[in-house]
Structure formats: structure tokens, C-alpha cells
């Protein structure tokens, strides 16, 4: 069985991450913040358990929202010029997507929460 490359897997991985963020954002608007049976105080408390880190990435000169590390690894990069990228890496292979449309809108809202 041949392992698919990251460029073949990235769209599905991004779709899953966007769905998670959409669910959390909707819950934050509704005021009842229970996801998958776990209760959270608010969006920030949820993201603190969902993500590994949100910090400056000196290599890319962007803010990085690290979601997983190792094989596979994925993260979002938020650039000062408004560009948002999603990166997916798995054992010596990697791919990235510049977000647009609905995906961009969702992650722009996430960025707003993170920069408050």
C-alpha cells in the first residue's frame, strides 16, 4: 500500500480543522460551550486545550498556531499582510495552502480571538 503524499492529503486535513474551528466559533456565539462532551469556559479555553501553541515563528516572520507536532504535524501561519496559510507535514514530506473564501473567513475570526 502506497502512502499518499501531503499534497494529496492536505485538503482533507484542512477541511477537518476548519470544521473543528467552525464548531467552536458557533458554540462561542451560542454561549453554551460543550464540545464532544467536554465543557469549556469560552473559545480561548477551548483553543488552549485544542492547540499546542500560539507564538511568533521567526523563520516565517508570522504568528503560528501549532495544532500537532511530529508525524503528522500541522499548523496555521498568520502573516501581517493578512495572508493565512495552512501547513501539513508528515515524515520528510510537506504541503501548504494559502487560505481563501470561507476557510479564510473562519481562520480570520480565530485570529481575532487570539489577538484580543
PyMOL commands that set and color helices and strands:
alter all, ss='L'
color gray80, all
select helices_A, chain A and resi 6-30+43-50+101-114
alter helices_A, ss='H'
color red, helices_A
select strands_A, chain A and resi 34-35+38-39+53-57+62-68+73-78+84-89+94-98
alter strands_A, ss='S'
color yellow, strands_A
deselect
rebuild
show_as cartoon
